[in-house]
Amino acid sequence: MVYYFTCKVVDPPALIYMGKNMEENEDLIKHGWEEDVWYDYHLFHVHPHSSAHVYLRLQSGQSWENIPQKLLEDLGQLTKDNSIKGCKENNVTILYTPWSNLLKTNDMATGEVSFRDQNKVKKMQVKTKNNKIINRLEKTRIEKFPDLEKEKLGAEKERRRIARETAIAKEQEELRLEQDRKNKEAQKSYDSLFDESNMRSNYDSNIDLEDDFITIVMTEMVEELFKPQEEEWLCNSNAAVSIWFVEPSTDPDQKFDSVQVSPTFTYSIFGHKEQIYGYKNLEIVLKFASGSLATYFDVQFTEKIPDVSSKSIADNVIDKMKEFIPNDYITNYDTFLKTVDDDAYRFKPMGEKITEYRLEQDEDEDKVYEIYKTTFETPRFKEYHRRFQIMVLFYIEAATYIDEDEKWETMLLFEKKRIGDKHIYGFVGFCTMYNYYFYNREKNISTENNINDKVPNSICVNEGKILPEDIRLRISQFLIFPHFQGKGHGSKLYQTIYQYVLSNSRIKELAVEIPNESFEAIRDKNDLRYLREHKVFEGLVAPVDKKAIESIRRNYKLNKRQLLRCLEIELLRKLNKMDAAAYKAYRLQVKERLYNWNKEILKDVDRAERIGKLEETFKGLIEEYHEIILKYN
């Protein structure tokens, strides 16, 4: 069921709608329109409070960035009133963004969303509930059971029809104006004055019929222009983009080696549908020098849809790409190859070398991998980062570019190999990390209830830049390039980061920002390996004392959620399921953690449903743990 409201504080009245529950929120997320704006209570994104998603359907030509203030007030009140937690609070923050900026991934909970671009998210404050506004809107409420997918397809079809008719009308007008211009020129010319073919008598055909005929022919010509189906001119942007890494060859019979990879995501550049319109056999070529990442950019196609006016209806691929690639890109291929050759022997990694390693499976004994730590104060790093940052858009879902903030640190992983009597470097991958303030409860016991006090600082790291004296280091972007994946580099990079955390007395905790499945697998494998090697869980059985857990957390600097996950996996691995009492103790410990983690959702659910939800979640988690145990036992 969907609730529809009519807001009459603007003219024409605005259409507002929302789902009845979280399940219907999913359908609204999936089948929203381009002209929809999404509103929600902000805590939904920090803690999963149940909350309605409220949508505003914009009028034609209206922008989400200049919604009238009175309409914003109505939307804020409606959003607040339909949040289980928000309706009870004052001074709440409402987020709003275009529907097209919503991001939904498979690992998100029902009704949960994120954003593709944080810069397209606005905030508004709602101080208190305004019953007058709520009552006025409630009087207009209509309940419907719409086919959202069918409605969206119909709207998109109508939008294409209007665009096509508008384009045809423009073409007709341009043809008419051109014909008028030619007629006026002909009238001024004496060249055809005595041409018999141009002479007319009073018995000739009616001129109006000729005009009508010309109009009909013009219309048919333009319609023929648009006759090809849209699908002919659509291509998938992931397939259109080709990424190459080029370096001097180790084979004396050829000058260069290259490897081609394809992006996993391109919606940040070409929109959530990942489609490009207006070309046939389109190829967007990005080539990088393997070490320096000097960039070659080219766009190729066999056919482009004809223009219908002075402005092409085809997507402007070049302009879209130029927003995301560095300004020093190269367009001449010979110049690029010369740059590859020159840079290969001149380029050296920047930053502080942390470690190096070799892979057992490498046949080349001269090949070694080196890891460097950098910040935005490191010489040459800013320019280098601007060259590789587009990779986060291609391979990390929901990623955005980071600010060049002094609190960022980046680990860079390079391959070093010999060619003749020289060495060249190739870029393998990287990890960006941010230094957050870590609130140390023991150290700050006197201010335990006021964590917003001024954060203590010390000038010790990051080339003299001021950082908190107690740090929570949070991994943000972690990427091994596709042609280096599956060889163990991800584990080596993560192990290096973890050792760096353990060796740095200022870092109190290692956290991760929204890990995806592939990174979580790397993290689980390496954390479990390290904790087993150091016999951290030796002798522990459920229920494990909370003080023991906290002591382990402090010593090994894992955030609490990851530590408990590793502990639960290890307890399960050693658990005798035939021992009913031991299994019950384990089950209760895991369920207690699950309940505490989801308390805000579960407290509003009746007891029977709460028990059922916990049991269902517990069973799913145990299945996942068994899979991990089989992989890494």
C-alpha positions in Angstrom: 0.0 0.0 0.0 1.2 3.5 -0.8 -0.1 6.7 0.8 -0.6 9.8 -1.4 -0.8 13.3 -0.1 -1.7 16.6 -1.8 0.2 19.6 -0.5 -1.6 22.9 -1.4 0.9 25.4 0.0 2.2 25.7 -3.5 0.5 26.2 -6.9 0.1 23.9 -8.6 -0.4 21.5 -5.6 2.5 19.1 -4.9 2.2 15.3 -4.9 3.8 13.6 -1.9 3.8 9.8 -1.3 5.3 7.2 1.0 5.1 3.5 1.7 3.2 2.0 4.6 6.2 -0.2 5.8 9.8 -1.1 5.2 8.9 -3.7 2.5 7.0 -1.1 0.5 10.0 1.2 1.0 12.0 -1.3 -1.1 9.5 -1.0 -4.0 9.6 2.8 -3.9 13.4 2.7 -3.9 13.4 0.4 -6.9 10.7 2.2 -9.0 11.2 5.8 -8.2 11.1 8.5 -10.9 13.8 10.8 -12.1 11.8 13.8 -10.9 11.3 12.4 -7.3 13.0 13.7 -4.2 13.6 11.4 -1.2 13.3 12.4 2.4 14.1 10.5 5.6 14.9 10.9 9.3 18.7 11.0 9.5 19.3 8.5 12.3 18.1 5.8 9.9 21.5 5.8 8.3 23.4 5.6 11.6 21.2 3.2 13.6 18.5 1.3 11.7 15.4 2.9 13.2 12.2 2.0 11.4 11.2 5.1 9.3 9.1 5.9 6.4 10.6 7.1 3.1 8.8 10.2 1.9 8.9 11.2 -1.7 8.1 14.5 -3.4 7.3 14.4 -7.2 8.7 17.6 -8.7 6.7 19.6 -11.2 8.1 19.9 -14.8 11.1 22.2 -14.8 11.4 22.3 -11.0 14.7 21.7 -9.3 15.2 19.7 -6.1 17.7 22.4 -5.0 15.1 25.3 -4.9 12.0 23.7 -3.4 9.8 26.4 -1.8 10.3 26.8 2.0 6.6 26.1 2.8 6.7 22.9 0.9 9.9 21.9 2.6 8.3 22.5 6.0 5.4 20.2 5.1 7.8 17.4 3.9 9.9 17.8 7.1 6.9 17.5 9.3 5.5 14.4 7.5 8.9 12.7 7.5 9.4 13.3 11.3 5.8 12.2 12.1 6.3 8.9 10.3 9.6 7.9 12.1 9.1 5.7 15.1 12.0 7.4 16.9 11.9 10.8 15.2 8.3 11.5 16.1 9.2 11.4 19.8 12.1 13.8 19.5 12.7 17.6 19.0 15.3 19.2 16.8 15.6 16.3 14.4 17.5 16.4 11.1 15.9 15.3 7.8 18.0 14.3 4.8 16.8 14.8 1.3 18.3 14.0 -2.1 17.1 13.2 -5.7 15.8 9.6 -6.1 18.5 9.0 -8.7 21.2 9.6 -6.0 19.9 6.7 -3.8 22.2 3.6 -3.6 20.8 0.2 -2.7 23.1 -2.8 -2.5 22.4 -6.5 -1.9 24.0 -6.5 1.6 21.7 -3.8 2.9 18.8 -4.4 5.2 15.2 -4.0 4.1 14.5 -0.3 3.6 18.1 0.7 4.0 19.8 2.9 1.5 23.0 4.9 1.0 24.0 7.7 -1.4 26.0 7.7 -4.6 27.2 11.2 -4.1 27.2 12.8 -0.6 27.5 16.3 -2.3 23.9 15.8 -3.5 22.5 15.3 0.0 20.9 18.2 1.8 19.8 18.6 5.5 16.9 20.4 7.1 16.0 20.8 10.8 12.6 20.2 12.2 12.3 21.6 15.7 9.0 20.3 17.0 5.9 18.6 15.7 3.3 20.9 14.0 -0.1 19.3 14.3 -1.7 21.8 12.1 0.5 20.8 9.1 0.1 17.1 9.9 -3.7 17.3 10.1 -3.9 19.3 6.9 -1.9 16.7 5.0 -3.7 13.7 6.6 -7.0 15.1 5.3 -5.7 14.7 1.7 -4.3 11.2 2.2 -5.4 8.5 -0.3 -4.4 4.9 0.0 -3.7 2.9 -3.2 -2.1 -0.4 -4.3 -0.3 0.8 -7.5 1.7 -1.2 -9.9 4.8 0.9 -9.4 6.9 -0.8 -12.1 4.2 -0.4 -14.7 3.6 3.3 -13.7 7.4 4.0 -14.0 7.6 2.3 -17.5 4.6 4.3 -18.6 6.1 7.6 -17.4 9.4 6.9 -19.1 7.6 6.0 -22.4 5.7 9.3 -22.2 8.9 11.2 -21.5 10.5 9.7 -24.6 7.5 10.5 -26.7 7.5 14.1 -25.6 11.2 14.4 -26.2 10.8 12.9 -29.7 7.9 15.1 -30.6 9.8 18.2 -29.3 12.8 17.2 -31.4 10.7 16.7 -34.5 9.0 20.1 -34.0 12.4 21.8 -33.6 13.6 20.1 -36.8 10.5 21.2 -38.7 10.9 24.8 -37.6 14.6 24.8 -38.6 13.7 23.3 -42.0 10.9 25.9 -42.4 13.3 28.8 -41.5 15.9 27.4 -43.9 13.3 27.2 -46.7 12.2 30.8 -45.9 15.8 31.9 -46.2 16.2 30.2 -49.5 13.0 31.7 -50.9 14.0 35.2 -49.9 17.4 34.7 -51.6 15.7 33.4 -54.7 13.4 36.4 -54.8 16.4 38.7 -54.8 18.1 36.8 -57.6 17.5 37.5 -61.3 19.2 34.2 -62.3 15.9 32.4 -62.7 13.7 35.3 -63.8 13.2 34.1 -67.4 13.4 30.3 -66.6 10.3 28.7 -68.1 10.3 26.1 -65.4 9.7 28.9 -62.9 6.9 30.7 -64.9 3.3 30.4 -63.7 -0.1 31.1 -65.1 -3.4 31.8 -63.5 -4.3 28.2 -64.2 -1.4 26.7 -62.2 -2.1 24.6 -59.1 -2.9 26.2 -55.8 0.3 27.3 -54.0 -1.2 26.2 -50.7 -1.3 22.6 -51.8 2.4 22.8 -52.6 3.1 24.3 -49.1 1.1 21.5 -47.6 3.0 18.9 -49.6 6.4 20.3 -48.6 5.3 20.2 -44.9 4.2 16.6 -45.2 7.5 15.6 -46.9 9.5 17.4 -44.2 7.5 15.7 -41.4 8.1 12.3 -43.0 11.8 13.0 -43.4 12.2 13.9 -39.7 10.1 10.9 -38.6 12.3 8.7 -40.7 15.3 10.2 -38.9 13.9 8.9 -35.6 12.6 5.6 -36.9 15.5 3.5 -35.5 14.6 2.1 -32.0 16.4 3.7 -29.0 18.0 0.3 -28.3 20.1 0.7 -31.4 21.8 3.7 -29.9 22.1 2.5 -26.3 25.1 0.8 -24.9 26.2 -0.4 -21.5 28.8 2.0 -20.1 30.6 -0.8 -18.3 31.2 -2.6 -21.6 32.1 0.7 -23.4 35.0 1.6 -21.0 38.2 -0.2 -21.6 41.1 0.2 -19.1 44.7 -0.6 -20.0 48.0 -0.7 -18.1 51.0 -0.3 -20.3 54.7 -0.8 -19.5 58.0 -1.6 -21.3 58.1 -5.3 -22.2 60.4 -7.9 -20.6 60.3 -9.7 -24.0 63.2 -8.4 -26.2 61.0 -9.0 -29.3 58.4 -6.4 -28.4 58.6 -3.0 -27.0 55.5 -2.8 -24.7 53.4 -5.1 -22.6 49.8 -4.2 -21.8 46.9 -5.7 -19.9 43.2 -4.8 -20.4 40.6 -4.8 -17.6 36.9 -3.7 -17.5 35.2 -1.6 -14.9 32.7 -3.2 -12.5 30.8 0.1 -12.0 30.3 3.3 -14.1 27.1 4.7 -12.6 29.1 7.5 -10.8 30.0 8.8 -14.3 27.1 7.8 -16.6 24.1 7.5 -14.2 22.5 4.7 -12.3 21.4 2.8 -15.4 25.0 2.7 -16.6 23.9 3.4 -20.2 25.2 5.7 -22.9 23.0 7.0 -25.7 23.7 8.0 -29.2 26.6 5.8 -30.5 27.3 2.5 -32.2 30.4 0.4 -31.3 31.4 3.0 -28.7 34.7 2.5 -26.9 36.0 4.8 -24.2 39.7 4.1 -23.9 41.7 4.9 -20.7 45.4 3.8 -20.8 47.7 4.2 -17.9 51.5 3.9 -17.6 51.8 1.1 -15.1 54.0 3.0 -12.7 53.5 6.7 -13.1 49.9 6.3 -14.2 50.3 8.9 -17.0 46.9 8.8 -18.6 45.9 8.4 -22.3 42.2 9.2 -23.1 40.3 8.6 -26.3 36.7 8.0 -27.5 36.0 6.0 -30.6 32.8 4.9 -32.3 31.6 3.8 -35.8 28.4 5.9 -35.9 26.8 8.7 -33.9 23.1 9.5 -34.0 22.4 12.4 -36.3 21.9 15.8 -34.7 18.4 17.2 -34.5 19.5 20.7 -33.7 22.7 22.6 -33.1 23.1 20.6 -30.0 23.5 16.8 -30.2 21.0 14.5 -28.4 23.8 12.0 -28.0 25.4 11.9 -24.5 28.5 14.0 -24.3 30.9 11.3 -23.3 34.1 13.4 -23.4 32.8 16.0 -21.1 31.5 13.4 -18.6 34.8 11.6 -18.5 36.8 14.9 -18.2 35.1 15.6 -14.9 36.8 12.5 -13.4 40.2 12.1 -15.0 43.3 14.3 -14.3 43.8 17.5 -16.3 47.1 16.3 -17.7 45.7 13.4 -19.7 47.3 12.7 -23.1 45.3 12.5 -26.4 48.2 11.6 -28.8 49.0 7.9 -28.6 52.6 8.2 -29.8 53.2 10.8 -27.1 51.7 8.5 -24.6 53.9 5.6 -25.5 57.0 7.8 -25.3 55.8 8.9 -21.8 55.4 5.3 -20.8 58.9 4.5 -21.9 60.4 7.6 -20.3 58.5 7.3 -17.0 59.1 3.6 -16.5 62.8 4.1 -15.7 62.4 7.5 -13.9 59.4 6.8 -11.7 60.0 5.9 -8.1 57.3 5.4 -5.4 56.7 8.3 -3.0 56.4 8.2 0.8 57.9 6.1 3.6 58.7 2.5 2.7 57.0 0.2 5.3 57.8 -3.3 4.1 58.5 -5.5 1.1 57.6 -9.1 0.3 57.8 -11.8 -2.4 55.2 -14.2 -3.5 56.0 -17.9 -3.4 54.3 -18.6 -6.7 56.4 -16.0 -8.6 58.9 -17.6 -10.9 60.8 -14.3 -11.3 63.2 -14.1 -8.3 63.9 -10.5 -9.1 60.3 -9.5 -8.6 59.5 -7.9 -5.3 56.5 -6.0 -3.9 56.9 -2.8 -1.8 54.4 -1.0 0.4 54.7 2.8 1.1 52.8 5.1 3.5 51.9 8.5 2.3 49.7 11.5 3.2 48.6 14.5 1.1 51.7 16.3 2.4 54.0 13.7 0.8 55.8 15.2 -2.2 54.2 14.2 -5.5 51.3 12.3 -3.9 48.5 14.7 -4.5 49.1 14.6 -8.3 49.5 10.8 -8.2 46.3 10.4 -6.2 44.4 12.4 -8.8 45.5 9.9 -11.4 44.4 6.8 -9.6 41.3 7.9 -7.7 39.0 7.2 -10.7 39.6 3.5 -9.9 37.5 3.7 -6.7 34.5 4.7 -8.9 35.2 1.7 -11.2 35.7 -1.0 -8.6 34.3 0.1 -5.2 30.5 0.2 -4.9 29.2 3.6 -3.6 32.7 5.1 -3.4 33.3 8.8 -3.9 36.4 10.9 -4.2 38.0 11.8 -0.8 39.0 15.3 0.2 42.7 16.2 0.3 42.6 16.3 4.1 45.7 16.2 6.3 44.2 13.4 8.4 44.2 10.9 5.4 46.9 8.3 5.1 47.3 6.0 2.1 49.2 2.8 1.8 50.5 2.3 -1.8 51.5 -1.2 -3.1 54.0 -1.5 -6.0 55.5 -4.3 -8.0 59.2 -3.9 -8.6 60.8 -5.9 -11.4 64.0 -6.0 -13.4 64.3 -5.2 -17.1 67.9 -5.6 -18.1 70.1 -3.8 -15.6 67.2 -1.5 -14.5 64.1 -1.8 -12.3 60.6 -0.5 -13.1 57.6 -0.1 -10.9 54.0 -1.1 -11.5 51.1 0.1 -9.3 49.3 -2.9 -7.7 46.8 -1.3 -5.3 46.2 1.0 -2.4 44.3 1.6 0.8 43.1 5.0 2.1 42.7 5.4 5.9 41.4 8.3 8.0 42.6 9.3 11.5 39.6 9.7 13.7 39.6 10.7 17.4 39.3 7.7 19.6 37.4 8.4 22.8 39.4 6.6 25.6 36.9 6.0 28.4 39.5 5.1 30.9 41.7 8.2 30.2 38.7 10.6 30.0 36.5 9.1 32.9 35.9 12.6 34.2 34.2 13.7 31.0 32.5 10.4 30.3 29.1 12.1 29.8 30.4 15.0 27.7 32.4 13.5 24.7 32.0 16.7 22.7 34.6 18.4 24.8 37.6 19.8 22.9 39.7 16.9 21.5 43.3 16.8 22.7 45.9 17.1 20.0 49.6 16.4 19.6 52.0 17.3 16.8 53.7 13.9 16.2 52.7 12.4 12.9 51.8 13.2 9.3 54.7 15.6 8.6 54.0 17.7 11.6 50.2 18.0 11.0 48.0 18.0 14.1 46.2 14.8 14.8 44.3 13.5 17.9 46.6 11.9 20.5 44.4 8.8 20.6 43.4 7.6 17.1 40.8 5.3 15.6 42.3 4.5 12.2 39.4 3.7 9.8 40.0 1.9 6.5 38.0 3.7 3.8 38.9 2.4 0.3 40.8 -0.8 -0.2 41.6 -1.9 -3.8 43.9 -4.4 -5.5 43.7 -3.8 -9.3 41.9 -6.6 -11.2 45.0 -8.0 -13.0 46.8 -8.5 -9.6 43.8 -10.0 -7.8 43.7 -13.7 -6.6 47.4 -13.8 -5.8 47.5 -12.9 -2.2 48.2 -9.1 -2.4 45.1 -8.2 -0.6 46.1 -10.2 2.5 49.7 -8.8 2.3 48.4 -5.2 2.2 45.9 -5.8 5.1 48.6 -7.6 7.2 50.9 -4.6 6.7 48.2 -2.2 7.8 47.4 -4.2 10.9 51.1 -4.5 11.9 51.4 -0.7 11.4 48.4 -0.3 13.8 49.8 -2.6 16.4 53.2 -0.8 16.3 51.8 2.7 16.6 51.0 3.5 20.2 48.8 6.4 19.2 46.4 4.2 17.3 43.9 2.5 19.7 41.6 0.8 17.2 41.4 -0.3 13.6 37.9 0.1 12.0 36.5 -0.3 8.6 34.0 1.8 6.7 31.1 -0.4 5.3 33.2 -3.4 4.2 32.0 -5.3 1.1 32.0 -9.1 1.0 35.4 -9.5 -0.7 37.2 -7.3 1.8 35.4 -8.9 4.7 36.7 -12.3 3.6 40.3 -10.9 3.5 39.8 -9.3 6.9 38.2 -12.4 8.5 41.0 -14.7 7.2 43.8 -12.5 8.4 42.4 -11.5 11.8 41.6 -15.2 12.6 45.0 -16.3 11.5 46.7 -13.7 13.7 44.6 -14.3 16.7 45.0 -18.1 16.4 48.8 -17.8 16.0 48.9 -15.7 19.2 46.5 -18.1 21.0 44.3 -15.2 22.0 41.2 -17.3 22.5 43.0 -20.2 24.2 40.9 -21.7 27.0 37.9 -19.4 26.5 34.3 -20.9 26.5 30.9 -19.3 26.4 29.8 -17.2 28.1 33.1 -15.2 27.9 33.5 -12.5 30.5 33.0 -9.0 29.2 36.2 -7.8 30.9 38.2 -10.4 29.1 36.8 -9.3 25.8 37.6 -5.7 26.6 41.2 -6.6 27.5 41.6 -8.5 24.2 40.2 -5.5 22.3 42.6 -3.1 23.9 45.6 -5.3 23.3 44.8 -6.3 19.7 43.1 -3.0 18.6 40.3 -4.6 16.6 37.0 -2.8 16.8 34.5 -4.6 19.1 32.2 -5.9 16.4 35.1 -7.6 14.5 36.6 -8.9 17.7 33.3 -10.5 18.7 32.8 -11.9 15.3 36.2 -13.6 15.4 35.6 -14.8 19.0 32.2 -16.3 18.0 33.8 -18.1 15.0 36.6 -19.6 17.2 34.2 -20.7 20.0 32.0 -22.4 17.4 35.0 -24.1 15.8 35.9 -25.7 19.2 32.3 -26.2 20.4 31.0 -29.7 21.1 27.5 -29.6 19.8 26.6 -32.7 21.6 27.1 -30.8 24.9 23.6 -29.2 25.2 24.6 -26.9 28.0 27.7 -25.6 26.2 25.8 -25.1 23.0 23.0 -23.2 24.9 25.6 -20.9 26.5 27.1 -20.2 23.1 23.7 -19.5 21.5 22.7 -17.1 24.3 26.0 -15.2 24.1 25.6 -14.7 20.3 21.9 -13.8 20.6 22.7 -11.3 23.4 25.2 -9.6 21.1 22.7 -9.6 18.2 20.0 -8.1 20.4 22.2 -5.3 21.7 23.3 -4.5 18.2 19.8 -4.2 16.9 18.1 -3.0 20.1 16.5 0.1 18.6 14.7 -2.0 16.0 13.7 -4.9 18.2 12.4 -2.9 21.1 9.4 -1.8 19.1 8.6 -5.5 18.1 6.4 -7.7 20.3 8.1 -10.5 22.2 7.1 -13.4 20.1 8.2 -11.7 16.9 11.5 -10.6 18.5 12.4 -14.1 19.6 11.6 -15.4 16.0 13.7 -12.6 14.4 16.7 -13.4 16.7 16.5 -17.1 16.1 16.3 -16.6 12.3 19.3 -14.2 12.4 21.2 -16.6 14.6 20.8 -19.5 12.2 21.9 -17.4 9.3 25.0 -16.3 11.1 25.9 -19.8 12.2 25.7 -21.0 8.5 28.1 -18.1 7.6 30.5 -19.0 10.4 30.6 -22.7 9.3 31.5 -21.6 5.8 34.3 -19.4 7.2 35.6 -22.3 9.4 35.7 -24.7 6.4 37.7 -22.1 4.4 40.2 -21.1 7.1 40.3 -24.0 9.5 
